[in-house]
Amino acid sequence: MEHIEASIEIDAPPAAVFAVVTDLCRRARFNPGWAVLGCEPLDGPMAVGARYRFITRRGQVVAEHVSRVAVYEPPWRLVLRSETHPDLEIQLTVVATPGGARLTHAESFNRLPAVSGPPDRPRSFGTLLRQWLMFEQEGYAEAVADETHDALQAQIRGEIHAWLAAIKQAIEADTAAEGRRPR
């Protein structure tokens, strides 16, 4: 089982952080890795069992994703399970800190998604060379797979950090605009 986790300190009351975490459509729009084309609750308000549909675009790729709320424990924990990718679980936790709150985003899944380019994109010489070497040199395929795995994990971790930073910025701006101070 793969597990990637990142946290960020936010200068805002935990309740304000949890409010954004549980507004799934708003939270999705803070992800700098994709554009949200559509987002809607499928089963009513936030509660265990509620489902949400997201339609996103990353580059030229449009994807639909449905998540179900598995755990809803206000004001500190939300767990989402993907119906589109059954082995994906996202846990969001909010913990009070002296300066406000710490938001943690954790993703668990059985395997990283396969890496592939657009089907109409021609293969580079480097790609062809790697494929040839995989067949010709023992152990090369495992090394490339490990390298790809590590690079993909780093990419996901970087995107989660950027997402958390965007959430922090928005919450702190909201808190400042409302004149609230952390508790």
Disulfide bonds with the S-S distance in Angstrom:
Cys25-Cys39 2.00
